[in-house]
């Protein structure tokens, strides 16, 4: 019973969070002022550059794919002029055939494991019940023991929640069969369950609606269906050691981390699997010249799609090759709205980051959505303790002022997170000509990418290192003591602790476009 109550509390909290929406759909583009919005100040920035000529900046969206047919994106795409479309020939001899708008390093992959699962399976084959091997590499063996404990705990949790939400799915179908498509609060309160599925479902629903006057059944159903879908993936694919799509779906030699040229040119992989990347792309550069949809931050940008993130954890080989492809084909900025807690081949990613640094390419990465301190927990990839100067790590802020200026889900870290950017209720493009508002540091990262590209397009003489410093130095301070992200989960019945944002990030600030332009102007004219 207690576990069902916890599920109900979590679902209720999520529904309450969704009910709190900003007044302005495109709030992230509004000015940043003391009492109103906390946006990036796009209109002011556009006024500042009137009469100036912008150069084109290519931004690579290393993600799950981009809907290249979307009416708000199709005019903003990078096109490889060295390729002749669909002739089956690598015309520009870059190692990728017919890569017109980018490249897909996942082949036909949709679902993949979590990295924890892959590492557990790999090390389990080496060390489990093999005493001789355990003594050969004691450090790796101890790592295996840690991974094993984490895997067993997380896979069991995934199984439990999958089974619960599977019951809820059946239970809601039975309730709707009896009461119609929108059962009322009174009907649920007086319902006599005839099965375990109905019992579990009514207990959870009653927990959610206990203190509410009305039941938004459609919203509750959407939340439950989303939870079922997520745990269905986690149980059947993410934590399934017997599931390995790589050989069949990609066809590369995964044991060779330096292999390139695998995959295909299909950079859009359908509504379900390219939703995330399409949303990210629109934040950066959705067409603002038309009278519909949304507006991207940078209109002097072209979007390159690099598909290397499946449903599951991205693989280090694909991350590294995605960066290299973007760099070699003209991208100045690579947006990376992905991350994971474990890594299999750090070195190959480091080499790719170093390569991008040598080619003057800026990498912008989402800090993660676990409400954790990245100074004390792993989040790959990262700048590896400041080893690279072309890396910006981005946390998420909201439209609200203190004490709720930071998104409760955002990761943070005085050493690991550079700055914050709008990442709550960000309205952008989604596949098949649609639009939706999403939350996440995945949204905050492309806000910074859009700002960086805007500035770079008017000040092209800047280096990636100089541009990074400008963005950080011009960040608008987030004033006052704010709630620490993630703390609400730990302090449900007590006062949520607050802190100065300077104590949980390098700058203590939020990205701001006019301030960055002013600083760029000042430093390029020194």
Buried (B, 14 or more C-beta within 10 A) or exposed (E): EEEBEEBBBBBBBBBEBBEEEBEBBBBBBBBBEEEBBBBBBBEBBBEBBEEEEBEBBBBBBBBBBBBBEBBBBEEBBBEBEEBEEEEEEBBBEBBBBBBBBBBBBBBBBBBBBBBBBBBBBBBBEBBEEEEEBBEEEEEBBEBBEEBBEBBEEBBEBBBEBBEBBBBBBBBBEBBBEEBEEEBBBEBBEEBEBEEEBBBBBBBBBBBBBEEEEEBBBEBBBEBBBEBBEBBBBBBBBBBBBEBBBBEEBBEBEBEEBEEBBBBBBBBBBEEEBBBBBBBBBBBBBBBBEEEEBBBBBBBBBBBBBBBBBBBBBBBBBBBBBBBBBBBBBBBBBBBBBBBBBBBBBEEBBBBBBBBBBEBBBBBBBBBBBBBBBBEEEEBBBBBEEEEBBBBBBBBBBBBBBBBBBBBBBBBBBBBBBBBBBBBBBBBBBBBEEBBBBBBBBBBBBBBBBBBBBBBBBBBEEBEBBBBBBBBBEBBBEBBEEBBBBBBBBEEEEEEBEEBBBEEBBBBBBBBBBBBBBBBBBEBBEE
